[in-house]
Amino acid sequence: MSTTTTPETGDPTPTASGLLRDLGPLDATMIVMGAMIGSGIFITSAESARLVGSPGWLLVAWGLAGLMTIAGAVSAAEIAAMMPRAGGQYVFLREAYSPMFGFLFGWAMFLVVQTGTIAAVAVAFAKFLGVFWPAISATSYLIEPIQLRGFGASLSTQQFVALILIAGLTAVNMLGLRLGKWIQNAFTFTKTAALLGLIVLGLAIGWNTEAAAWTSSWWDSSANGWDPSTALHDQPLSGPLAMPMLLGLALIGPLFSQSAWNNVTFTGAETRDPGRSLPIALIVGCSVVVGLYLLANVAYIVTLPFTTIQHAPEERVGTAALEAILGPAGERVMAGAILISTFGCVNGLILAGARIYYAMARDGLFFRAVASTNRFRVPAVALVAQGLWASLLVLPVTFSDDGQGGMKPGNLYGELLEYVIPVDVTFYALMVGGVVAMRRKAPLMERPYRTIAYPLPILVYIGIAVLLVVDFVYLKTGTSGKGFLIVLAGIPVYLAWSRTARARSSAL
């Protein structure tokens, strides 16, 4: 059932899915950019810089992540345009491979990836709000940490603000797609301008001789005091493969910062003229963000000594750069920019993510109530379920040795995100490979857009993805293994749910 507009109001009518096609090309592009630009670009360069040891290799890490992102977007746009349905990537994996692959993707997204990212970015919002309101702190507890065998839970003022943000934006998105997209557009425009401002200030004003001296040794990491045997604390490396392996690990931050571009595919059933709008959004949105991220890192390099990038307080490289340019006021300026950035990011993640579980429920692979829409034609129950689980992921903590005979709390959801980074890359690779699978399974199916330079972008993405996953699993066996175990744990759940769905269909 196609979408039309009512002559009386100009509003779109519901599609067969019960949702409204009310997103144009600009709206879809803002979802891509808004979900990608969060707090990562202002923080993750510190860890990547420590792993590779030189400015040149830092830019290579961000460049490779950008190459993967653009190659993935150029490829996935084909399958997105030919199957613009609610749930997006869930549907692509279901159709290209089997329903189980789609379910395992949705399982991982609900259990950790999407909801965990919502939780993490919401806490980042609260963390930077604390710059203006010091009472909001990770150590100011409303409920003290409760420890149980290395794990536990707490409720700090910082966590409380994160809960309020998740609840508030979930409620807003329950009031209709139009309100959610207006918020997304406004905050994405604002935070893109803020990131562009950081770049301009860094390149035009921030250049200093000390930073320039460091950039003269762009490729000689050892000249900067880097040693592969100490770059990775838990696994010393040596030999000619040390740098390539550490470079692969250094992509974790940039890839996380550039993830979530697939979120726009989740809203395929709500996009007008999706055969045109989705490819535009994916290719333009990803290209703009990748370009901004590369320029931001150049701005860091020419503004700050490389050691400052590596050891920025709390890894806040963006803040250190603005402080170097604007003085003490730079901290508040950057905190304000990150507040805008994280607010818009959380909204985009909430808006898009609920459509996955809605699509799963319509297939009988999630709770039946999640398959419903409210009077505003949005999947309200799916939004609530997502918000509740994301809120729960804000609360858990882990405990580790504080070096003084005591135990210090840390965030469990942060570790869960690290568990699934290789899993996330794997699902992206499967989506990109789905373009080839669908050309073989459905060669006559209409394709409003065909992958540019096919199959080169697909080969580039999958080739790099395979190398990275092998690298992640080898260097981070414990966390990567747990990530894949989280996904594999969904197999018996899928079998049980699909059996129930078949029984229900037979009864009807």
C-alpha positions as CSV (number, residue, x, y, z in Angstrom):
1,M,0.0,0.0,0.0
2,S,1.6,3.2,-1.1
3,T,1.5,6.5,0.8
4,T,-0.5,9.4,-0.3
5,T,-1.4,12.7,1.2
6,T,-4.8,13.8,2.3
7,P,-6.1,16.8,0.3
8,E,-7.6,18.3,3.5
9,T,-4.5,18.4,5.6
10,G,-1.5,17.5,3.4
11,D,-0.6,14.8,5.9
12,P,0.6,11.4,4.8
13,T,-1.7,8.4,5.2
14,P,-0.6,5.2,6.8
15,T,1.3,2.6,4.8
16,A,0.5,-1.1,5.0
17,S,2.8,-1.3,8.0
18,G,0.6,1.1,9.9
19,L,3.4,3.8,9.9
20,L,3.5,7.1,8.1
21,R,5.8,8.0,5.2
22,D,6.7,11.5,6.5
23,L,10.5,11.6,6.1
24,G,12.0,13.4,3.1
25,P,15.6,13.2,1.9
26,L,16.8,16.0,4.3
27,D,15.1,14.3,7.2
28,A,16.7,10.9,6.4
29,T,20.1,12.5,6.0
30,M,19.7,14.2,9.4
31,I,19.0,10.8,10.9
32,V,22.2,9.4,9.4
33,M,24.4,12.3,10.5
34,G,22.6,12.7,13.9
35,A,23.0,9.1,14.8
36,M,26.7,9.1,13.8
37,I,27.8,12.4,15.5
38,G,27.8,11.8,19.2
39,S,30.6,12.1,21.7
40,G,33.0,9.7,20.1
41,I,34.8,12.2,17.8
42,F,35.7,14.4,20.9
43,I,37.1,11.5,22.9
44,T,38.2,8.3,21.0
45,S,41.2,9.8,19.3
46,A,43.2,9.6,22.6
47,E,43.1,5.8,22.7
48,S,43.8,5.4,19.0
49,A,46.7,7.8,19.3
50,R,48.2,5.7,22.1
51,L,47.9,2.5,20.1
52,V,49.6,3.8,16.9
53,G,52.0,6.4,18.3
54,S,52.1,9.0,15.6
55,P,49.8,11.6,13.9
56,G,50.0,10.0,10.5
57,W,48.9,6.6,11.7
58,L,46.1,8.2,13.7
59,L,44.8,9.8,10.5
60,V,45.2,6.4,8.7
61,A,43.0,4.8,11.4
62,W,40.3,7.4,10.9
63,G,40.7,7.2,7.2
64,L,40.3,3.5,7.1
65,A,37.2,3.7,9.3
66,G,35.9,6.4,6.9
67,L,36.6,4.2,3.8
68,M,34.7,1.3,5.4
69,T,31.8,3.6,6.3
70,I,31.5,5.1,2.8
71,A,32.0,1.7,1.1
72,G,29.3,0.2,3.3
73,A,26.9,3.1,2.7
74,V,27.4,3.0,-1.1
75,S,26.8,-0.7,-1.1
76,A,23.9,-1.0,1.4
77,A,22.0,1.8,-0.3
78,E,21.1,-0.7,-3.0
79,I,19.4,-3.1,-0.7
80,A,17.8,-0.2,1.4
81,A,16.3,1.3,-1.7
82,M,14.8,-2.0,-3.0
83,M,13.4,-3.0,0.4
84,P,12.3,0.2,2.2
85,R,10.6,-1.5,5.2
86,A,10.3,-1.0,8.9
87,G,13.3,-2.6,10.6
88,G,15.7,-2.0,7.7
89,Q,18.8,-4.1,8.3
90,Y,16.7,-6.7,10.1
91,V,14.6,-7.2,7.0
92,F,17.7,-7.2,4.7
93,L,19.4,-10.0,6.7
94,R,16.1,-12.0,6.9
95,E,15.6,-11.8,3.1
96,A,19.2,-12.2,2.0
97,Y,20.1,-15.1,4.3
98,S,17.4,-16.5,6.6
99,P,14.9,-15.3,9.3
100,M,17.4,-16.4,12.0
101,F,20.1,-14.0,10.8
102,G,17.6,-11.2,11.0
103,F,16.5,-12.2,14.5
104,L,20.0,-12.5,15.8
105,F,20.7,-9.0,14.5
106,G,17.6,-7.6,16.3
107,W,18.5,-9.7,19.4
108,A,21.9,-8.1,19.6
109,M,20.6,-4.6,18.9
110,F,17.9,-4.8,21.6
111,L,20.1,-6.6,24.2
112,V,23.2,-4.5,23.9
113,V,24.1,-2.5,20.7
114,Q,21.3,0.0,20.2
115,T,20.1,0.2,23.8
116,G,23.6,0.1,25.2
117,T,24.6,2.9,22.9
118,I,21.6,4.9,24.0
119,A,22.6,4.4,27.6
120,A,26.2,5.2,27.0
121,V,25.5,8.5,25.1
122,A,22.9,9.5,27.6
123,V,25.5,9.1,30.4
124,A,27.9,11.2,28.3
125,F,25.3,13.9,28.0
126,A,24.9,13.9,31.8
127,K,28.7,13.9,32.3
128,F,29.1,17.1,30.3
129,L,26.1,18.7,31.9
130,G,28.1,18.3,35.1
131,V,30.5,20.9,33.7
132,F,27.8,23.5,34.2
133,W,26.1,21.8,37.2
134,P,28.8,20.1,39.4
135,A,26.2,18.4,41.5
136,I,25.7,16.0,38.5
137,S,28.6,13.6,39.1
138,A,29.4,9.9,38.7
139,T,30.5,9.9,42.4
140,S,27.5,11.8,43.8
141,Y,25.2,8.9,44.7
142,L,21.5,8.8,45.3
143,I,21.9,5.1,45.9
144,E,25.4,3.9,46.8
145,P,27.0,1.1,44.6
146,I,25.8,-2.3,45.6
147,Q,28.4,-5.0,45.0
148,L,27.7,-8.7,44.2
149,R,30.6,-10.8,43.0
150,G,32.3,-8.1,40.9
151,F,29.0,-6.7,39.6
152,G,26.4,-4.5,41.0
153,A,24.3,-1.4,40.5
154,S,24.2,2.2,41.6
155,L,22.3,5.4,41.0
156,S,24.4,8.5,40.9
157,T,23.1,12.0,39.9
158,Q,24.8,11.4,36.6
159,Q,22.9,8.2,36.0
160,F,19.7,9.9,37.1
161,V,20.0,12.6,34.5
162,A,20.7,9.9,31.9
163,L,17.5,8.2,32.9
164,I,15.5,11.4,32.6
165,L,17.0,12.1,29.2
166,I,16.0,8.6,27.9
167,A,12.5,8.8,29.4
168,G,11.9,12.3,28.0
169,L,13.1,11.6,24.5
170,T,11.2,8.3,24.4
171,A,8.0,10.2,25.4
172,V,8.6,12.9,22.8
173,N,9.0,10.2,20.0
174,M,5.8,8.6,21.1
175,L,4.0,11.9,20.1
176,G,4.6,11.3,16.4
177,L,7.3,11.0,13.8
178,R,7.0,14.7,12.8
179,L,8.0,16.0,16.3
180,G,10.8,13.5,16.5
181,K,12.2,14.5,13.1
182,W,12.0,18.2,13.9
183,I,14.1,17.7,17.0
184,Q,16.5,15.5,15.1
185,N,16.9,18.1,12.3
186,A,17.4,21.0,14.6
187,F,20.0,19.3,16.8
188,T,21.8,17.7,13.9
189,F,22.2,21.1,12.1
190,T,23.4,22.7,15.4
191,K,25.9,20.0,16.3
192,T,27.3,19.9,12.8
193,A,27.8,23.6,12.9
194,A,29.5,23.2,16.3
195,L,31.9,20.5,15.0
196,L,32.6,22.6,11.9
197,G,33.4,25.5,14.3
198,L,35.9,23.4,16.2
199,I,37.6,22.5,12.9
200,V,37.7,26.1,11.7
201,L,39.1,27.3,15.0
202,G,41.7,24.6,15.1
203,L,42.9,25.0,11.5
204,A,42.7,28.8,11.4
205,I,43.7,29.8,14.9
206,G,44.9,26.8,16.8
207,W,48.1,26.0,14.8
208,N,51.1,26.2,17.1
209,T,54.8,25.5,16.6
210,E,55.0,22.8,19.2
211,A,52.3,20.8,17.4
212,A,53.9,21.5,14.1
213,A,57.1,20.0,15.4
214,W,55.3,16.8,16.2
215,T,53.7,16.6,12.8
216,S,57.2,16.5,11.2
217,S,57.5,12.9,12.5
218,W,54.1,11.8,11.3
219,W,55.1,8.2,10.4
220,D,57.9,7.5,12.9
221,S,56.1,6.3,15.9
222,S,59.2,5.2,17.8
223,A,60.5,8.8,17.5
224,N,57.5,9.8,19.6
225,G,58.4,7.3,22.4
226,W,56.0,4.6,21.1
227,D,56.8,1.0,21.7
228,P,54.6,-1.8,20.4
229,S,55.5,-4.0,23.4
230,T,53.9,-1.5,25.8
231,A,51.2,0.0,23.6
232,L,48.8,-2.8,24.5
233,H,49.1,-3.5,28.2
234,D,47.5,-6.9,28.4
235,Q,49.3,-8.4,25.3
236,P,52.8,-7.2,24.4
237,L,53.5,-7.2,20.6
238,S,56.6,-7.2,18.5
239,G,57.8,-7.8,15.0
240,P,56.6,-6.5,11.6
241,L,52.9,-7.3,12.3
242,A,52.8,-5.3,15.5
243,M,51.9,-2.0,13.8
244,P,49.2,-3.5,11.5
245,M,47.6,-5.3,14.4
246,L,47.6,-2.2,16.7
247,L,46.3,-0.1,13.8
248,G,43.4,-2.5,13.5
249,L,42.7,-2.2,17.2
250,A,43.0,1.6,16.9
251,L,39.9,1.5,14.5
252,I,37.6,0.5,17.4
253,G,37.1,4.1,18.4
254,P,36.7,5.6,14.9
255,L,34.4,2.8,13.9
256,F,32.2,3.3,17.0
257,S,32.2,7.0,16.3
258,Q,31.0,6.3,12.7
259,S,28.6,3.6,13.5
260,A,24.8,3.9,13.5
261,W,24.6,5.0,9.8
262,N,22.4,2.0,9.3
263,N,19.8,3.6,11.6
264,V,18.1,5.3,8.7
265,T,17.3,1.9,7.1
266,F,15.1,1.1,10.2
267,T,12.8,3.9,9.1
268,G,12.5,2.8,5.5
269,A,8.7,2.4,5.8
270,E,8.4,6.0,6.9
271,T,10.6,7.6,4.1
272,R,9.0,9.3,1.2
273,D,10.3,8.1,-2.2
274,P,12.7,5.7,-0.5
275,G,14.3,4.6,-3.7
276,R,15.8,8.0,-4.1
277,S,15.8,9.3,-0.5
278,L,17.6,6.5,1.2
279,P,20.6,6.3,-1.1
280,I,21.0,10.1,-0.9
281,A,20.8,10.0,2.9
282,L,23.3,7.2,3.3
283,I,25.9,8.4,0.8
284,V,25.7,12.1,1.5
285,G,25.3,11.8,5.2
286,C,28.2,9.3,5.7
287,S,30.5,11.3,3.3
288,V,29.9,14.6,5.2
289,V,30.5,13.0,8.6
290,V,33.6,11.1,7.5
291,G,35.0,14.4,6.0
292,L,34.3,16.3,9.2
293,Y,35.9,13.6,11.4
294,L,39.1,13.6,9.3
295,L,39.3,17.4,9.5
296,A,38.6,17.4,13.2
297,N,41.5,15.1,13.8
298,V,43.8,17.3,11.6
299,A,42.6,20.2,13.8
300,Y,43.6,18.2,16.9
301,I,47.0,17.4,15.5
302,V,47.9,21.0,14.5
303,T,46.6,22.4,17.7
304,L,47.9,20.0,20.4
305,P,51.2,18.3,21.0
306,F,50.7,14.7,20.2
307,T,51.4,13.6,23.8
308,T,48.5,15.9,24.8
309,I,46.2,14.0,22.4
310,Q,47.4,10.7,23.8
311,H,46.9,11.7,27.4
312,A,44.1,14.3,27.4
313,P,42.4,14.5,30.8
314,E,39.5,11.9,30.8
315,E,40.4,11.4,27.0
316,R,38.5,14.6,26.2
317,V,40.7,15.6,23.2
318,G,38.1,18.1,21.8
319,T,38.0,19.9,25.1
320,A,41.8,20.1,25.3
321,A,41.9,21.5,21.7
322,L,39.4,24.3,22.5
323,E,41.1,25.1,25.8
324,A,44.3,25.5,23.9
325,I,42.6,28.0,21.5
326,L,40.1,29.8,23.8
327,G,41.7,29.3,27.2
328,P,39.6,28.2,30.2
329,A,36.4,29.2,28.5
330,G,37.1,26.4,26.0
331,E,36.0,23.7,28.4
332,R,32.5,25.2,28.7
333,V,32.2,25.9,25.0
334,M,33.1,22.3,24.2
335,A,30.8,20.9,27.0
336,G,27.9,22.9,25.4
337,A,28.7,21.5,22.0
338,I,28.8,17.9,23.3
339,L,25.6,18.4,25.1
340,I,23.9,19.4,21.8
341,S,25.7,16.5,20.0
342,T,24.7,13.8,22.5
343,F,21.2,15.0,22.9
344,G,20.6,14.8,19.2
345,C,22.4,11.5,19.0
346,V,20.2,9.9,21.7
347,N,17.1,11.2,20.0
348,G,18.1,9.7,16.6
349,L,19.0,6.3,18.2
350,I,15.6,6.2,20.1
351,L,13.6,7.2,17.0
352,A,15.2,4.6,14.7
353,G,15.9,1.7,17.0
354,A,12.3,1.0,18.0
355,R,11.4,0.2,14.4
356,I,13.6,-2.9,14.5
357,Y,11.7,-4.5,17.4
358,Y,8.4,-3.4,15.8
359,A,9.3,-5.3,12.6
360,M,10.4,-8.4,14.6
361,A,7.1,-8.4,16.5
362,R,5.2,-8.2,13.2
363,D,7.0,-11.4,12.2
364,G,6.1,-13.1,15.4
365,L,9.6,-12.9,16.7
366,F,9.1,-10.5,19.6
367,F,6.3,-9.7,22.1
368,R,3.0,-9.3,20.2
369,A,2.2,-5.9,21.8
370,V,5.4,-4.4,20.3
371,A,3.8,-4.9,16.8
372,S,1.3,-2.1,17.5
373,T,1.2,1.6,16.8
374,N,-0.5,4.3,18.8
375,R,-2.8,7.0,17.5
376,F,0.2,9.0,16.3
377,R,1.1,6.1,14.1
378,V,4.4,5.4,15.8
379,P,5.5,2.1,17.5
380,A,4.9,3.3,21.0
381,V,5.2,0.0,22.8
382,A,8.5,-0.7,21.0
383,L,9.7,2.7,22.1
384,V,8.8,2.0,25.7
385,A,10.4,-1.4,25.7
386,Q,13.6,0.0,24.2
387,G,13.6,2.9,26.7
388,L,13.1,0.6,29.7
389,W,15.9,-1.7,28.7
390,A,18.3,1.2,27.9
391,S,17.5,2.7,31.3
392,L,18.4,-0.6,33.0
393,L,21.7,-0.6,31.2
394,V,22.5,2.8,32.8
395,L,22.4,1.3,36.3
396,P,24.8,-1.7,36.4
397,V,28.4,-1.3,37.4
398,T,31.4,-3.5,37.6
399,F,34.1,-3.4,40.3
400,S,37.9,-3.4,39.9
401,D,40.9,-2.9,42.0
402,D,41.6,0.8,42.7
403,G,45.3,0.2,43.5
404,Q,44.8,1.1,47.1
405,G,43.4,-2.1,48.5
406,G,39.8,-1.2,47.6
407,M,37.4,-1.6,44.8
408,K,36.2,1.1,42.4
409,P,33.0,0.9,40.4
410,G,32.9,1.1,36.6
411,N,30.1,1.0,34.0
412,L,29.0,-2.4,32.9
413,Y,27.2,-1.1,29.7
414,G,30.6,0.3,28.5
415,E,32.1,-3.1,28.7
416,L,29.0,-4.6,26.9
417,L,29.6,-2.2,24.0
418,E,33.2,-3.4,23.7
419,Y,32.0,-7.0,23.7
420,V,29.9,-6.4,20.6
421,I,32.1,-4.2,18.5
422,P,33.4,-7.1,16.4
423,V,29.8,-8.5,16.3
424,D,28.5,-5.1,15.0
425,V,31.2,-5.1,12.3
426,T,30.1,-8.6,11.4
427,F,26.5,-7.6,11.0
428,Y,27.4,-4.6,8.8
429,A,29.5,-6.9,6.6
430,L,26.6,-9.3,6.3
431,M,24.3,-6.4,5.3
432,V,26.8,-5.3,2.6
433,G,27.2,-8.9,1.5
434,G,23.4,-9.1,1.3
435,V,23.6,-6.9,-1.9
436,V,25.4,-9.8,-3.7
437,A,23.0,-12.4,-2.1
438,M,19.9,-10.5,-3.3
439,R,21.3,-10.1,-6.8
440,R,21.5,-13.9,-7.0
441,K,18.2,-14.6,-5.2
442,A,16.1,-11.9,-6.8
443,P,17.8,-10.7,-10.0
444,L,14.6,-9.3,-11.5
445,M,13.5,-7.4,-8.4
446,E,13.3,-3.6,-9.0
447,R,16.4,-1.7,-7.9
448,P,15.9,2.1,-7.9
449,Y,19.6,2.4,-7.1
450,R,22.5,0.1,-8.0
451,T,25.8,0.0,-6.1
452,I,28.3,2.4,-7.7
453,A,31.4,0.5,-9.1
454,Y,29.8,-2.8,-8.1
455,P,31.3,-5.1,-6.6
456,L,34.4,-3.0,-5.6
457,P,32.9,-1.2,-2.5
458,I,31.5,-4.5,-1.3
459,L,34.9,-6.2,-1.6
460,V,36.6,-3.3,0.2
461,Y,34.2,-3.3,3.1
462,I,34.1,-7.1,3.6
463,G,37.8,-7.5,3.1
464,I,38.7,-4.9,5.8
465,A,35.9,-6.1,8.1
466,V,37.2,-9.7,8.0
467,L,40.8,-8.6,8.8
468,L,39.5,-6.4,11.7
469,V,37.3,-9.0,13.2
470,V,40.2,-11.5,13.2
471,D,42.4,-8.8,14.7
472,F,39.8,-8.0,17.4
473,V,39.3,-11.6,18.3
474,Y,43.0,-12.3,18.5
475,L,43.9,-9.3,20.6
476,K,40.7,-9.0,22.6
477,T,39.7,-12.7,22.9
478,G,37.8,-12.3,26.2
479,T,35.6,-9.4,25.2
480,S,35.1,-10.4,21.6
481,G,34.3,-14.0,22.6
482,K,31.6,-12.7,25.0
483,G,30.2,-10.6,22.3
484,F,29.7,-13.5,20.0
485,L,28.3,-15.6,22.9
486,I,25.7,-12.9,23.4
487,V,24.6,-13.3,19.8
488,L,24.7,-17.1,19.8
489,A,22.6,-17.1,23.0
490,G,19.8,-15.8,20.8
491,I,19.6,-19.0,18.7
492,P,17.6,-21.0,21.2
493,V,15.4,-17.9,21.8
494,Y,14.8,-17.7,18.0
495,L,13.9,-21.4,17.8
496,A,11.4,-21.0,20.7
497,W,9.9,-17.9,19.3
498,S,9.6,-19.1,15.7
499,R,8.0,-22.3,17.0
500,T,5.4,-20.3,18.8
501,A,4.8,-18.1,15.8
502,R,4.2,-21.2,13.6
503,A,1.9,-22.7,16.2
504,R,-0.1,-19.4,16.3
505,S,-0.3,-19.3,12.5
506,S,-1.5,-22.9,12.3
507,A,-4.2,-22.2,14.9
508,L,-5.5,-19.4,12.8
